[in-house]
Amino acid sequence: MTLVEYERDMVLLDCGGKFPEEEQRGIDLIIPDVTYVKSRLQNLRAIIITHGHEDHIGGLPYILPQLKDRAPIPIYGSPMALGFIETKLNEARMDKLVDLRPVQPGDTVQLGQLSATFIHVTHSIPDTNAVAVHSPVGTIIDTADFKFDPTPVMGGPTDERLLRKLGDDGVLALFSDTVRVETAGSTPSERVVLETMDETIRQAKGQVIVATFASNISRLHMALQAAQKYGRKVAVAGRSMEQNARVALDLGYLNPPEGLLMPLDEVLKLPKHQRVFVITGSQGEAAAALARIAAAEHPKIRVGQGDVVLVSATPVPGNEETVTRTIDNLFRRGAKVVYSAMERGVHVSGHAGRDELRRMIDLLRPKFAVPIHGEFRHMVLYRQLCGEAGISADRVLLPEIGGVIEFTRDTAQHRGKVPAGSTLVDRISERTGIGQVTLRDRSNLMQDGLVVVTLVVDRENGGLIAGPDMIAKGLRPELENGPLREAEVELKRMLDRRHKGEVQYGFLMQRVKETVGKTLSRRSKSRPLILPVVTEL
Protein backbone atom coordinates (compact mmCIF):
# COMPACT_ATOMS: atom_id res chain seq x y z
CA MET A 1 0.00 0.00 0.00
CA THR A 2 1.28 3.43 -0.98
CA LEU A 3 -0.36 6.61 0.27
CA VAL A 4 -0.25 9.78 -1.87
CA GLU A 5 -1.20 13.03 -0.15
CA TYR A 6 -1.46 16.62 -1.35
CA GLU A 7 -2.86 19.20 1.08
CA ARG A 8 -6.29 17.76 2.03
CA ASP A 9 -6.54 15.12 -0.69
CA MET A 10 -5.33 11.58 -0.06
CA VAL A 11 -5.32 8.49 -2.32
CA LEU A 12 -4.30 4.90 -1.56
CA LEU A 13 -2.55 2.84 -4.22
CA ASP A 14 -3.32 -0.86 -3.67
CA CYS A 15 -4.32 -2.67 -0.50
CA GLY A 16 -2.44 -5.93 -0.32
CA GLY A 17 -2.00 -8.91 1.96
CA LYS A 18 1.14 -10.96 2.57
CA PHE A 19 1.40 -14.69 3.25
CA PRO A 20 2.94 -15.51 6.64
CA GLU A 21 6.39 -17.04 6.58
CA GLU A 22 7.42 -20.34 8.16
CA GLU A 23 7.92 -18.88 11.62
CA GLN A 24 4.50 -17.15 11.63
CA ARG A 25 2.25 -20.22 11.64
CA GLY A 26 -0.19 -18.81 14.18
CA ILE A 27 -1.14 -16.13 11.65
CA ASP A 28 -3.12 -16.41 8.40
CA LEU A 29 -2.34 -13.11 6.65
CA ILE A 30 -0.36 -9.91 7.16
CA ILE A 31 -1.87 -6.58 6.10
CA PRO A 32 -0.82 -2.92 6.38
CA ASP A 33 -1.44 -0.96 9.57
CA VAL A 34 -3.74 1.89 8.49
CA THR A 35 -3.58 3.97 11.69
CA TYR A 36 -2.41 7.06 9.77
CA VAL A 37 -5.18 6.68 7.17
CA LYS A 38 -7.80 6.47 9.94
CA SER A 39 -6.46 9.67 11.51
CA ARG A 40 -7.13 11.58 8.25
CA LEU A 41 -10.07 9.62 6.97
CA GLN A 42 -12.03 12.71 5.90
CA ASN A 43 -9.29 13.38 3.29
CA LEU A 44 -9.44 9.93 1.65
CA ARG A 45 -10.67 10.37 -1.92
CA ALA A 46 -10.29 6.84 -3.29
CA ILE A 47 -8.44 3.55 -3.33
CA ILE A 48 -6.79 2.78 -6.68
CA ILE A 49 -6.02 -0.84 -7.55
CA THR A 50 -3.33 -1.66 -10.11
CA HIS A 51 -4.29 -5.33 -10.57
CA GLY A 52 -6.04 -8.30 -9.01
CA HIS A 53 -3.23 -10.22 -7.28
CA GLU A 54 -3.59 -10.92 -3.56
CA ASP A 55 -0.58 -8.79 -2.61
CA HIS A 56 -2.47 -5.84 -4.09
CA ILE A 57 -6.10 -6.54 -3.07
CA GLY A 58 -5.93 -9.15 -0.30
CA GLY A 59 -6.06 -6.65 2.57
CA LEU A 60 -9.36 -5.05 1.53
CA PRO A 61 -11.78 -7.30 3.51
CA TYR A 62 -9.86 -6.52 6.70
CA ILE A 63 -8.99 -2.87 6.12
CA LEU A 64 -12.32 -1.57 4.83
CA PRO A 65 -14.14 -2.20 8.15
CA GLN A 66 -11.52 0.00 9.80
CA LEU A 67 -12.42 2.79 7.33
CA LYS A 68 -16.20 2.36 7.46
CA ASP A 69 -16.78 5.92 8.73
CA ARG A 70 -15.79 7.06 5.21
CA ALA A 71 -18.03 4.51 3.43
CA PRO A 72 -18.77 4.07 0.64
CA ILE A 73 -15.15 4.47 -0.48
CA PRO A 74 -14.62 4.77 -4.27
CA ILE A 75 -12.36 1.97 -5.53
CA TYR A 76 -11.01 2.35 -9.08
CA GLY A 77 -9.50 -0.51 -11.04
CA SER A 78 -9.83 -2.73 -14.09
CA PRO A 79 -13.00 -4.81 -14.50
CA MET A 80 -11.11 -8.00 -13.61
CA ALA A 81 -9.54 -6.58 -10.45
CA LEU A 82 -12.89 -5.16 -9.33
CA GLY A 83 -14.58 -8.47 -10.13
CA PHE A 84 -12.22 -10.28 -7.78
CA ILE A 85 -12.72 -7.58 -5.14
CA GLU A 86 -16.51 -7.69 -5.42
CA THR A 87 -16.49 -11.45 -4.83
CA LYS A 88 -14.35 -11.04 -1.71
CA LEU A 89 -16.51 -8.27 -0.31
CA ASN A 90 -19.80 -10.03 -1.05
CA GLU A 91 -18.52 -13.11 0.75
CA ALA A 92 -17.55 -10.96 3.73
CA ARG A 93 -20.83 -8.95 3.51
CA MET A 94 -18.88 -5.73 3.07
CA ASP A 95 -20.13 -4.69 -0.36
CA LYS A 96 -21.91 -1.64 1.13
CA LEU A 97 -18.55 -0.21 2.26
CA VAL A 98 -17.32 0.58 -1.25
CA ASP A 99 -18.31 2.11 -4.56
CA LEU A 100 -16.61 0.05 -7.28
CA ARG A 101 -15.75 2.12 -10.36
CA PRO A 102 -14.26 0.26 -13.35
CA VAL A 103 -11.76 2.08 -15.56
CA GLN A 104 -10.14 1.36 -18.91
CA PRO A 105 -6.50 1.97 -19.91
CA GLY A 106 -6.02 5.63 -20.80
CA ASP A 107 -8.81 6.83 -18.49
CA THR A 108 -8.15 9.71 -16.09
CA VAL A 109 -10.21 10.24 -12.91
CA GLN A 110 -10.33 13.41 -10.80
CA LEU A 111 -9.70 12.99 -7.06
CA GLY A 112 -9.85 16.48 -5.53
CA GLN A 113 -6.68 18.32 -6.51
CA LEU A 114 -5.17 14.99 -7.51
CA SER A 115 -6.02 12.99 -10.61
CA ALA A 116 -5.00 9.52 -11.78
CA THR A 117 -4.32 8.16 -15.27
CA PHE A 118 -4.33 4.41 -15.93
CA ILE A 119 -1.68 2.91 -18.25
CA HIS A 120 -1.90 -0.68 -19.49
CA VAL A 121 1.14 -2.84 -18.66
CA THR A 122 1.68 -6.57 -19.12
CA HIS A 123 1.95 -8.83 -16.10
CA SER A 124 1.00 -12.42 -15.26
CA ILE A 125 -2.64 -11.37 -14.85
CA PRO A 126 -4.70 -9.53 -17.50
CA ASP A 127 -5.79 -5.93 -17.06
CA THR A 128 -2.85 -4.63 -15.04
CA ASN A 129 -2.40 -0.86 -14.93
CA ALA A 130 0.44 1.41 -13.99
CA VAL A 131 -0.94 4.59 -12.42
CA ALA A 132 0.17 8.20 -12.98
CA VAL A 133 -0.93 10.44 -10.11
CA HIS A 134 -0.99 14.10 -11.17
CA SER A 135 -0.74 16.92 -8.65
CA PRO A 136 -0.03 20.67 -8.75
CA VAL A 137 3.57 19.76 -7.80
CA GLY A 138 4.08 17.22 -10.56
CA THR A 139 3.32 13.67 -11.69
CA ILE A 140 4.41 10.51 -9.94
CA ILE A 141 4.05 7.11 -11.60
CA ASP A 142 3.59 3.76 -9.87
CA THR A 143 4.59 1.11 -12.41
CA ALA A 144 2.57 -1.65 -10.68
CA ASP A 145 4.00 -5.13 -11.32
CA PHE A 146 5.02 -5.07 -14.96
CA LYS A 147 7.12 -6.42 -17.79
CA PHE A 148 7.43 -5.71 -21.52
CA ASP A 149 5.96 -8.94 -22.90
CA PRO A 150 5.68 -8.68 -26.72
CA THR A 151 3.48 -11.82 -26.98
CA PRO A 152 1.17 -11.95 -23.95
CA VAL A 153 -1.27 -14.87 -23.82
CA MET A 154 -4.14 -12.59 -22.78
CA GLY A 155 -4.44 -8.88 -23.56
CA GLY A 156 -2.12 -6.53 -25.40
CA PRO A 157 1.49 -5.48 -24.79
CA THR A 158 2.51 -2.64 -22.48
CA ASP A 159 1.38 0.78 -23.75
CA GLU A 160 4.79 2.29 -24.49
CA ARG A 161 3.25 5.12 -26.49
CA LEU A 162 1.38 6.50 -23.45
CA LEU A 163 4.40 5.97 -21.19
CA ARG A 164 6.58 7.94 -23.61
CA LYS A 165 3.99 10.73 -23.78
CA LEU A 166 3.92 10.96 -19.98
CA GLY A 167 7.71 11.15 -20.07
CA ASP A 168 7.53 13.95 -22.62
CA ASP A 169 5.07 15.83 -20.38
CA GLY A 170 7.43 15.47 -17.43
CA VAL A 171 7.55 12.94 -14.57
CA LEU A 172 8.50 14.13 -11.12
CA ALA A 173 9.10 10.68 -9.61
CA LEU A 174 9.02 7.07 -10.76
CA PHE A 175 7.94 4.48 -8.18
CA SER A 176 9.15 1.26 -9.77
CA ASP A 177 8.78 -2.47 -9.24
CA THR A 178 12.29 -3.86 -8.59
CA VAL A 179 11.96 -7.55 -7.64
CA ARG A 180 13.91 -8.87 -10.67
CA VAL A 181 16.59 -6.21 -10.88
CA GLU A 182 19.14 -8.95 -10.15
CA THR A 183 18.17 -10.75 -13.38
CA ALA A 184 19.95 -9.63 -16.52
CA GLY A 185 18.07 -9.15 -19.77
CA SER A 186 14.29 -9.38 -20.13
CA THR A 187 11.73 -11.69 -18.58
CA PRO A 188 10.50 -14.41 -20.99
CA SER A 189 7.02 -14.14 -22.46
CA GLU A 190 4.01 -15.97 -21.00
CA ARG A 191 3.97 -17.79 -24.35
CA VAL A 192 6.81 -19.99 -22.98
CA VAL A 193 4.50 -21.36 -20.27
CA LEU A 194 1.79 -22.12 -22.83
CA GLU A 195 4.28 -24.24 -24.79
CA THR A 196 5.36 -26.15 -21.66
CA MET A 197 1.79 -26.75 -20.54
CA ASP A 198 0.85 -27.96 -24.02
CA GLU A 199 3.74 -30.44 -24.04
CA THR A 200 3.01 -31.65 -20.47
CA ILE A 201 -0.65 -32.36 -21.21
CA ARG A 202 0.19 -33.98 -24.56
CA GLN A 203 2.61 -36.47 -22.97
CA ALA A 204 0.62 -37.29 -19.81
CA LYS A 205 -0.90 -40.77 -19.52
CA GLY A 206 -3.04 -40.04 -16.45
CA GLN A 207 -4.75 -36.97 -15.05
CA VAL A 208 -2.96 -33.62 -15.11
CA ILE A 209 -3.08 -31.20 -12.19
CA VAL A 210 -1.94 -27.61 -12.77
CA ALA A 211 -1.25 -25.66 -9.57
CA THR A 212 -1.06 -21.88 -9.79
CA PHE A 213 -2.17 -18.71 -8.03
CA ALA A 214 -5.95 -18.44 -7.81
CA SER A 215 -5.86 -15.07 -9.59
CA ASN A 216 -3.67 -16.29 -12.47
CA ILE A 217 -6.47 -16.50 -15.01
CA SER A 218 -4.00 -16.65 -17.91
CA ARG A 219 -2.76 -20.05 -16.66
CA LEU A 220 -6.34 -21.35 -16.59
CA HIS A 221 -6.76 -19.98 -20.13
CA MET A 222 -3.64 -21.94 -21.21
CA ALA A 223 -4.89 -25.15 -19.57
CA LEU A 224 -8.20 -24.81 -21.39
CA GLN A 225 -6.44 -24.36 -24.74
CA ALA A 226 -4.19 -27.39 -24.25
CA ALA A 227 -6.96 -29.59 -22.86
CA GLN A 228 -9.19 -28.88 -25.84
CA LYS A 229 -6.35 -29.74 -28.20
CA TYR A 230 -5.79 -33.16 -26.61
CA GLY A 231 -9.37 -34.20 -25.88
CA ARG A 232 -9.51 -33.53 -22.16
CA LYS A 233 -11.99 -31.73 -19.90
CA VAL A 234 -11.05 -29.12 -17.30
CA ALA A 235 -12.27 -28.50 -13.76
CA VAL A 236 -11.05 -26.02 -11.16
CA ALA A 237 -10.63 -26.85 -7.48
CA GLY A 238 -10.10 -24.59 -4.49
CA ARG A 239 -12.59 -22.01 -3.26
CA SER A 240 -10.66 -18.95 -4.45
CA MET A 241 -9.87 -20.53 -7.83
CA GLU A 242 -13.55 -21.36 -8.36
CA GLN A 243 -14.58 -17.80 -7.46
CA ASN A 244 -12.02 -16.17 -9.74
CA ALA A 245 -12.85 -18.47 -12.64
CA ARG A 246 -16.51 -17.53 -12.27
CA VAL A 247 -15.60 -13.82 -12.37
CA ALA A 248 -13.45 -14.31 -15.49
CA LEU A 249 -16.27 -16.21 -17.22
CA ASP A 250 -18.91 -13.64 -16.26
CA LEU A 251 -16.78 -10.74 -17.53
CA GLY A 252 -15.82 -12.49 -20.75
CA TYR A 253 -12.09 -12.93 -20.06
CA LEU A 254 -12.61 -16.68 -20.48
CA ASN A 255 -14.87 -18.02 -23.23
CA PRO A 256 -14.28 -21.79 -23.47
CA PRO A 257 -16.31 -23.95 -25.88
CA GLU A 258 -19.42 -25.53 -24.39
CA GLY A 259 -18.55 -28.59 -22.28
CA LEU A 260 -14.80 -27.94 -21.98
CA LEU A 261 -14.87 -26.41 -18.49
CA MET A 262 -16.98 -28.64 -16.24
CA PRO A 263 -17.81 -29.03 -12.53
CA LEU A 264 -15.25 -31.01 -10.54
CA ASP A 265 -17.60 -33.93 -9.81
CA GLU A 266 -18.36 -34.34 -13.51
CA VAL A 267 -14.70 -34.43 -14.56
CA LEU A 268 -13.95 -36.96 -11.80
CA LYS A 269 -16.36 -39.36 -13.52
CA LEU A 270 -14.18 -39.35 -16.65
CA PRO A 271 -11.22 -41.68 -17.26
CA LYS A 272 -7.99 -40.22 -15.89
CA HIS A 273 -6.52 -39.57 -19.33
CA GLN A 274 -9.38 -37.15 -20.03
CA ARG A 275 -8.95 -34.99 -16.90
CA VAL A 276 -7.20 -31.69 -16.25
CA PHE A 277 -7.57 -29.96 -12.87
CA VAL A 278 -6.46 -26.37 -12.27
CA ILE A 279 -6.05 -25.84 -8.54
CA THR A 280 -4.68 -23.52 -5.87
CA GLY A 281 -1.65 -24.16 -3.68
CA SER A 282 1.41 -23.43 -5.82
CA GLN A 283 3.03 -21.78 -2.78
CA GLY A 284 2.33 -24.73 -0.47
CA GLU A 285 -0.40 -22.77 1.35
CA ALA A 286 -1.60 -24.89 4.24
CA ALA A 287 -5.31 -25.04 3.42
CA ALA A 288 -5.06 -24.93 -0.38
CA ALA A 289 -6.01 -27.81 -2.66
CA LEU A 290 -2.46 -28.90 -3.57
CA ALA A 291 -1.33 -29.25 0.06
CA ARG A 292 -4.42 -31.29 0.86
CA ILE A 293 -3.85 -33.55 -2.16
CA ALA A 294 -0.22 -34.03 -1.13
CA ALA A 295 -1.37 -34.97 2.37
CA ALA A 296 -4.06 -37.33 0.96
CA GLU A 297 -6.59 -35.15 2.80
CA HIS A 298 -8.45 -33.71 -0.19
CA PRO A 299 -12.09 -34.88 -0.11
CA LYS A 300 -12.24 -35.65 -3.86
CA ILE A 301 -8.90 -35.60 -5.67
CA ARG A 302 -6.24 -38.31 -5.27
CA VAL A 303 -3.00 -38.72 -7.20
CA GLY A 304 -1.04 -41.84 -8.07
CA GLN A 305 1.05 -43.57 -10.71
CA GLY A 306 0.74 -42.01 -14.15
CA ASP A 307 -0.60 -38.68 -12.89
CA VAL A 308 1.28 -35.43 -13.56
CA VAL A 309 1.32 -32.36 -11.34
CA LEU A 310 2.60 -29.16 -12.95
CA VAL A 311 3.47 -26.52 -10.31
CA SER A 312 3.21 -23.38 -12.42
CA ALA A 313 4.93 -20.97 -10.04
CA THR A 314 8.24 -20.41 -8.30
CA PRO A 315 8.30 -20.27 -4.50
CA VAL A 316 7.90 -16.84 -2.96
CA PRO A 317 10.95 -16.14 -0.72
CA GLY A 318 10.22 -17.71 2.67
CA ASN A 319 7.99 -20.44 1.16
CA GLU A 320 10.74 -22.63 -0.30
CA GLU A 321 10.69 -25.27 2.44
CA THR A 322 6.89 -25.52 2.43
CA VAL A 323 6.76 -25.94 -1.35
CA THR A 324 9.56 -28.53 -1.29
CA ARG A 325 7.71 -30.65 1.27
CA THR A 326 4.55 -30.52 -0.83
CA ILE A 327 6.46 -31.65 -3.94
CA ASP A 328 8.16 -34.46 -1.98
CA ASN A 329 4.81 -35.78 -0.78
CA LEU A 330 3.35 -35.67 -4.29
CA PHE A 331 6.25 -37.81 -5.50
CA ARG A 332 5.56 -40.19 -2.60
CA ARG A 333 2.00 -40.61 -3.84
CA GLY A 334 3.43 -41.81 -7.16
CA ALA A 335 2.81 -38.69 -9.23
CA LYS A 336 5.27 -37.12 -11.63
CA VAL A 337 5.85 -33.50 -10.58
CA VAL A 338 6.99 -30.85 -13.05
CA TYR A 339 8.30 -27.77 -11.22
CA SER A 340 10.64 -24.82 -11.67
CA ALA A 341 13.84 -26.52 -10.49
CA MET A 342 13.58 -29.18 -13.22
CA GLU A 343 11.73 -27.42 -16.05
CA ARG A 344 12.39 -23.76 -16.88
CA GLY A 345 9.15 -23.22 -18.77
CA VAL A 346 6.64 -24.12 -16.05
CA HIS A 347 6.56 -20.51 -14.90
CA VAL A 348 7.81 -17.16 -16.03
CA SER A 349 7.80 -14.15 -13.79
CA GLY A 350 5.37 -11.31 -14.26
CA HIS A 351 8.09 -8.86 -13.25
CA ALA A 352 10.55 -6.90 -15.35
CA GLY A 353 14.17 -7.97 -15.72
CA ARG A 354 17.02 -5.48 -15.54
CA ASP A 355 16.82 -4.41 -19.19
CA GLU A 356 13.06 -3.80 -18.91
CA LEU A 357 13.48 -1.74 -15.74
CA ARG A 358 15.99 0.40 -17.62
CA ARG A 359 13.55 0.67 -20.53
CA MET A 360 10.87 2.03 -18.20
CA ILE A 361 13.31 4.65 -16.87
CA ASP A 362 14.24 5.66 -20.41
CA LEU A 363 10.59 6.02 -21.46
CA LEU A 364 9.61 8.17 -18.47
CA ARG A 365 12.87 10.09 -17.75
CA PRO A 366 11.88 11.02 -14.17
CA LYS A 367 13.59 13.65 -12.02
CA PHE A 368 13.54 11.30 -9.04
CA ALA A 369 13.15 7.54 -8.54
CA VAL A 370 11.78 5.50 -5.64
CA PRO A 371 12.31 1.73 -5.88
CA ILE A 372 9.36 -0.21 -4.41
CA HIS A 373 8.09 -3.79 -4.32
CA GLY A 374 11.40 -5.44 -3.52
CA GLU A 375 13.80 -6.38 -0.74
CA PHE A 376 16.43 -3.87 0.39
CA ARG A 377 19.09 -5.38 -1.88
CA HIS A 378 16.76 -4.92 -4.87
CA MET A 379 16.29 -1.25 -4.04
CA VAL A 380 20.06 -0.68 -3.74
CA LEU A 381 20.68 -2.45 -7.06
CA TYR A 382 17.92 -0.37 -8.66
CA ARG A 383 19.65 2.78 -7.44
CA GLN A 384 22.78 1.58 -9.27
CA LEU A 385 20.69 0.99 -12.41
CA CYS A 386 19.32 4.53 -12.14
CA GLY A 387 22.91 5.78 -12.04
CA GLU A 388 23.58 4.03 -15.34
CA ALA A 389 20.51 5.81 -16.75
CA GLY A 390 21.77 9.24 -15.64
CA ILE A 391 19.80 9.64 -12.38
CA SER A 392 22.31 10.41 -9.64
CA ALA A 393 22.20 8.46 -6.36
CA ASP A 394 21.02 11.52 -4.38
CA ARG A 395 17.87 11.58 -6.54
CA VAL A 396 16.98 7.93 -5.79
CA LEU A 397 15.19 7.70 -2.45
CA LEU A 398 14.93 4.32 -0.74
CA PRO A 399 11.58 4.08 1.07
CA GLU A 400 10.83 2.39 4.38
CA ILE A 401 7.54 1.29 5.89
CA GLY A 402 5.88 4.40 7.31
CA GLY A 403 8.56 6.66 5.86
CA VAL A 404 7.40 9.99 4.39
CA ILE A 405 8.94 11.31 1.18
CA GLU A 406 8.08 14.93 0.43
CA PHE A 407 8.31 16.31 -3.11
CA THR A 408 8.31 19.85 -4.40
CA ARG A 409 8.66 20.71 -8.09
CA ASP A 410 12.46 20.46 -7.81
CA THR A 411 13.31 18.62 -4.58
CA ALA A 412 12.64 15.36 -2.79
CA GLN A 413 13.55 14.46 0.78
CA HIS A 414 12.74 12.07 3.61
CA ARG A 415 10.51 13.77 6.19
CA GLY A 416 10.17 11.47 9.19
CA LYS A 417 7.69 8.65 9.72
CA VAL A 418 4.00 8.07 10.39
CA PRO A 419 2.47 5.16 12.35
CA ALA A 420 2.75 2.08 10.13
CA GLY A 421 3.75 -1.56 10.12
CA SER A 422 2.01 -4.90 10.07
CA THR A 423 -1.39 -6.01 11.30
CA LEU A 424 -1.73 -9.78 11.73
CA VAL A 425 -4.93 -11.48 10.59
CA ASP A 426 -5.96 -14.49 12.66
CA ARG A 427 -8.85 -16.59 11.29
CA ILE A 428 -10.31 -19.75 12.78
CA SER A 429 -10.53 -21.40 9.36
CA GLU A 430 -9.34 -20.50 5.88
CA ARG A 431 -11.84 -22.94 4.39
CA THR A 432 -14.93 -21.05 5.46
CA GLY A 433 -14.26 -17.70 3.84
CA ILE A 434 -13.58 -14.68 6.03
CA GLY A 435 -15.25 -16.34 9.04
CA GLN A 436 -14.24 -15.31 12.55
CA VAL A 437 -11.41 -12.82 12.31
CA THR A 438 -9.16 -11.20 14.89
CA LEU A 439 -6.76 -8.41 13.90
CA ARG A 440 -3.64 -8.34 16.04
CA ASP A 441 -0.88 -5.79 16.34
CA ARG A 442 1.85 -5.25 18.92
CA SER A 443 -0.49 -3.47 21.32
CA ASN A 444 -3.21 -6.13 21.50
CA LEU A 445 -1.33 -9.33 20.69
CA MET A 446 -1.86 -10.75 24.17
CA GLN A 447 -5.18 -9.25 25.22
CA ASP A 448 -7.07 -12.51 24.51
CA GLY A 449 -4.28 -14.75 25.71
CA LEU A 450 -1.97 -17.22 24.07
CA VAL A 451 -2.06 -21.00 23.66
CA VAL A 452 1.10 -22.83 22.56
CA VAL A 453 0.31 -26.31 21.21
CA THR A 454 3.27 -28.68 20.98
CA LEU A 455 3.41 -32.14 19.48
CA VAL A 456 6.10 -34.51 18.25
CA VAL A 457 5.50 -36.61 15.12
CA ASP A 458 7.41 -39.30 13.29
CA ARG A 459 9.03 -37.69 10.26
CA GLU A 460 8.62 -40.79 8.08
CA ASN A 461 5.07 -41.89 8.78
CA GLY A 462 3.49 -38.88 10.49
CA GLY A 463 2.55 -40.87 13.58
CA LEU A 464 2.11 -39.03 16.87
CA ILE A 465 5.07 -39.69 19.20
CA ALA A 466 4.29 -37.23 22.00
CA GLY A 467 1.63 -34.67 22.86
CA PRO A 468 -0.39 -32.74 22.09
CA ASP A 469 0.46 -30.57 25.06
CA MET A 470 -0.89 -27.07 25.61
CA ILE A 471 0.61 -24.18 27.50
CA ALA A 472 -1.68 -21.19 28.05
CA LYS A 473 -0.90 -17.62 29.11
CA GLY A 474 -3.37 -14.85 29.83
CA LEU A 475 -6.53 -16.86 29.09
CA ARG A 476 -9.88 -15.90 30.53
CA PRO A 477 -10.68 -17.97 33.65
CA GLU A 478 -13.54 -19.84 31.96
CA LEU A 479 -11.09 -21.30 29.40
CA GLU A 480 -8.35 -22.35 31.77
CA ASN A 481 -9.35 -25.93 32.64
CA GLY A 482 -12.30 -27.75 31.05
CA PRO A 483 -12.28 -26.11 27.59
CA LEU A 484 -8.51 -26.40 27.27
CA ARG A 485 -8.62 -30.12 28.13
CA GLU A 486 -11.56 -30.58 25.75
CA ALA A 487 -9.51 -28.95 22.97
CA GLU A 488 -6.64 -31.31 23.74
CA VAL A 489 -8.93 -34.36 23.42
CA GLU A 490 -10.42 -33.05 20.15
CA LEU A 491 -6.97 -32.42 18.76
CA LYS A 492 -5.72 -35.89 19.65
CA ARG A 493 -8.80 -37.41 18.00
CA MET A 494 -8.12 -35.44 14.81
CA LEU A 495 -4.46 -36.48 14.79
CA ASP A 496 -5.35 -40.15 15.23
CA ARG A 497 -7.86 -40.00 12.36
CA ARG A 498 -5.70 -38.27 9.77
CA HIS A 499 -3.95 -40.02 6.91
CA LYS A 500 -0.50 -41.34 7.81
CA GLY A 501 2.53 -40.55 5.68
CA GLU A 502 5.30 -37.99 5.67
CA VAL A 503 4.12 -34.86 7.43
CA GLN A 504 2.57 -32.15 5.24
CA TYR A 505 3.89 -29.60 7.72
CA GLY A 506 1.86 -26.48 6.92
CA PHE A 507 -1.37 -28.42 6.50
CA LEU A 508 -0.89 -30.17 9.85
CA MET A 509 -0.24 -26.87 11.63
CA GLN A 510 -3.34 -25.35 10.05
CA ARG A 511 -5.47 -28.29 11.23
CA VAL A 512 -4.04 -27.98 14.76
CA LYS A 513 -4.93 -24.30 14.85
CA GLU A 514 -8.43 -24.87 13.44
CA THR A 515 -9.27 -27.67 15.86
CA VAL A 516 -8.11 -25.87 18.99
CA GLY A 517 -9.53 -22.51 17.90
CA LYS A 518 -12.98 -23.87 17.14
CA THR A 519 -13.19 -25.77 20.43
CA LEU A 520 -12.21 -22.73 22.50
CA SER A 521 -14.46 -20.36 20.54
CA ARG A 522 -17.48 -22.52 21.33
CA ARG A 523 -16.90 -21.87 25.04
CA SER A 524 -16.00 -18.18 25.01
CA LYS A 525 -16.15 -15.07 22.83
CA SER A 526 -12.43 -14.57 23.33
CA ARG A 527 -9.97 -15.55 20.59
CA PRO A 528 -6.58 -16.50 22.04
CA LEU A 529 -3.65 -16.56 19.65
CA ILE A 530 -2.87 -20.22 18.90
CA LEU A 531 0.74 -21.06 18.07
CA PRO A 532 1.29 -24.64 16.87
CA VAL A 533 4.79 -26.05 17.35
CA VAL A 534 5.38 -29.32 15.48
CA THR A 535 8.65 -31.18 16.03
CA GLU A 536 9.61 -34.06 13.75
CA LEU A 537 11.79 -36.97 14.82
TAUR-V202652 format. One record per run of one state. SS is the DSSP state (A for helix, B for strand, O for the rest). FROM is the first residue (numbers start at 0). TO is the last residue. If there is no record, write none. Layout:
[[SS & FROM & TO] [SS & FROM & TO]]
//
This chain:
[[O & 0 & 0] [B & 1 & 5] [O & 6 & 7] [B & 8 & 12] [O & 13 & 15] [B & 16 & 17] [O & 18 & 20] [A & 21 & 23] [O & 24 & 27] [B & 28 & 31] [O & 32 & 33] [A & 34 & 38] [O & 39 & 39] [A & 40 & 42] [B & 43 & 47] [O & 48 & 52] [A & 53 & 56] [O & 57 & 58] [A & 59 & 69] [O & 70 & 71] [B & 72 & 76] [O & 77 & 77] [A & 78 & 90] [O & 91 & 93] [A & 94 & 96] [B & 97 & 101] [O & 102 & 106] [B & 107 & 110] [O & 111 & 112] [B & 113 & 121] [O & 122 & 126] [B & 127 & 133] [O & 134 & 137] [B & 138 & 141] [O & 142 & 145] [B & 146 & 146] [O & 147 & 158] [A & 159 & 168] [O & 169 & 171] [B & 172 & 176] [O & 177 & 189] [A & 190 & 202] [O & 203 & 206] [B & 207 & 210] [O & 211 & 215] [A & 216 & 228] [O & 229 & 231] [B & 232 & 236] [O & 237 & 237] [A & 238 & 249] [O & 250 & 259] [B & 260 & 260] [O & 261 & 262] [A & 263 & 267] [O & 268 & 270] [A & 271 & 273] [B & 274 & 278] [O & 279 & 287] [A & 288 & 293] [O & 294 & 306] [B & 307 & 310] [O & 311 & 318] [A & 319 & 331] [O & 332 & 334] [B & 335 & 337] [O & 338 & 342] [A & 343 & 345] [O & 346 & 352] [A & 353 & 363] [O & 364 & 366] [B & 367 & 371] [O & 372 & 374] [A & 375 & 387] [O & 388 & 391] [A & 392 & 394] [B & 395 & 395] [O & 396 & 401] [B & 402 & 406] [O & 407 & 410] [B & 411 & 416] [O & 417 & 420] [B & 421 & 426] [O & 427 & 428] [A & 429 & 431] [O & 432 & 435] [B & 436 & 439] [O & 440 & 448] [B & 449 & 456] [O & 457 & 462] [B & 463 & 472] [O & 473 & 475] [A & 476 & 478] [O & 479 & 480] [A & 481 & 496] [O & 497 & 503] [A & 504 & 522] [O & 523 & 527] [B & 528 & 535] [O & 536 & 536]]
//
